[in-house]
Amino acid sequence: MKEQGCKQKDIALKIGKDKSVISRELSRNCDKRSMEYKADLAQRKYQQRQRDKPKHISFC
């Protein structure tokens, strides 16, 4: 939607999320070199962040 020229506000209304969610998603997952948002790159970045998260250790 962004590459079609839609504004963040319009995207937010269309998918039922706040515009801050869209802004955060674009800034977090944008390709730093080309400054473009690509869903497959965003998914890979998300999976990498999940792998890098510290594991929860329970002492019960």
N, C-alpha and C positions, 0 to 999 in steps of 0.2 A: 504494500500500500504506500509506503514511504517513497519508493522509486516511481510511483505513479503520480507523485506530486501532492499527496494528501498531507494535511497538517497533523501534528501530533494530537491536537484536540479532536479532529475528525476521526482519527483512528481509534482514540479512546472511546468516543461515543459509539462507534460501530461495533466494537467488541465488548462494550460494557465495563470498561475499567477506567480508573482515574487517569488523567493526563500525566500525573507524576510517575505512574507505573510505566507508561510508554517512554517517557523521557529517561528513566532509569535503565530500562531494557536497552534502549538505543545507545546510551553512553557506555553501559557495561559491556555490551557485546558487539560494538561497532569495530570493523577492521581498522586498525590504527593507521595503516599505510594509505588505503584508498578512501577512508572515511565513509564506507558503505556498510549497511547492515545486511547480513546474509544469514538466513535461518540456519543453514547447516553449520556455519562457523559458530553461531550462538549456541547451538546444541553441543558442539564439541567443547566449547569453553565451559558450559554448564557441567558437563560430565567430568571435565578436568578438575573443576572446583569441588565437585562431590568426592572425587578420589583423593584430593589433597586435604580435605577436612580431617581434623583429628578425630580419632575414633573415641566413642564414649566408653569409659571404663567404669564398671559398677563394682563397688565394694560392699557386698551385702552378706 
